[in-house]
Amino acid sequence: MKEHRDHIKPKAEGGSDEEWNIRLIPALENLRKGAEMPDLEDVFDSTDPVRLAAEIDEHSLEGFSHSRNKDRGFGGLRRR
């Protein structure tokens, strides 16, 4: 099974190319999910989940650019 290097916090949302934001996932899963913000479970795939969570939290205050993420907050949770 082919794997892709996935940006946990998507590049489309300002995600870094640093190792703490990269994980290996099946290619089909990566293609399916696209530029979607990670769930809390995904954050723990990072080598530095605290740093990744802080990056996502800071970005969620500014707003998301990708249409799939506009109504999502930290950890991909729906905003009320």
C-alpha positions in Angstrom: 0.0 0.0 0.0 1.4 3.4 -1.0 1.8 6.1 1.7 1.8 9.8 1.4 3.5 12.4 3.6 0.5 14.3 4.9 0.6 17.7 6.5 -1.5 17.3 9.6 -2.3 21.1 9.6 -2.9 21.5 5.9 -0.5 23.7 3.8 -3.7 25.4 2.5 -4.2 26.6 6.1 -0.6 27.7 6.6 0.7 24.3 7.8 4.4 24.0 8.1 6.8 21.5 6.3 8.5 20.8 9.6 8.6 17.2 10.8 6.1 17.8 13.7 3.4 18.6 11.1 4.1 15.6 8.9 2.8 12.0 9.2 2.7 9.0 6.8 -0.9 7.9 5.9 -2.3 5.7 3.2 -2.4 7.6 -0.1 -6.1 7.1 -0.6 -6.9 8.5 2.8 -4.7 11.6 2.1 -6.4 12.2 -1.3 -9.9 11.7 0.3 -9.4 14.2 3.1 -7.8 17.0 1.1 -7.2 20.3 3.0 -9.3 19.4 6.0 -8.3 20.6 9.4 -7.3 17.7 11.7 -9.4 16.2 14.5 -8.0 16.0 18.0 -7.1 12.4 17.3 -5.0 13.5 14.3 -3.1 16.1 16.4 -1.6 13.2 18.5 0.0 11.8 15.3 2.4 14.7 15.5 5.8 14.3 17.1 5.0 17.6 19.0 1.2 17.6 19.5 1.4 20.6 21.9 3.1 22.8 19.3 0.7 21.6 16.6 -2.3 22.3 18.8 -1.1 25.8 19.6 -0.6 26.5 15.8 -4.1 25.3 15.1 -5.6 27.3 18.0 -3.8 30.5 17.0 -5.0 30.0 13.4 -8.6 29.3 14.4 -8.8 32.8 15.9 -7.8 34.3 12.5 -10.2 32.2 10.5 -9.8 29.5 7.9 -9.3 30.0 4.1 -10.4 26.6 2.8 -14.2 26.3 2.3 -14.3 23.0 4.1 -12.9 24.6 7.3 -14.8 27.8 7.6 -17.2 26.6 10.3 -14.5 24.6 12.2 -12.5 25.5 15.2 -9.7 23.9 17.2 -9.1 20.3 16.4 -11.6 20.3 13.6 -14.5 20.7 16.1 -17.6 22.5 14.8 -17.9 26.1 15.8 -21.3 27.0 17.4 
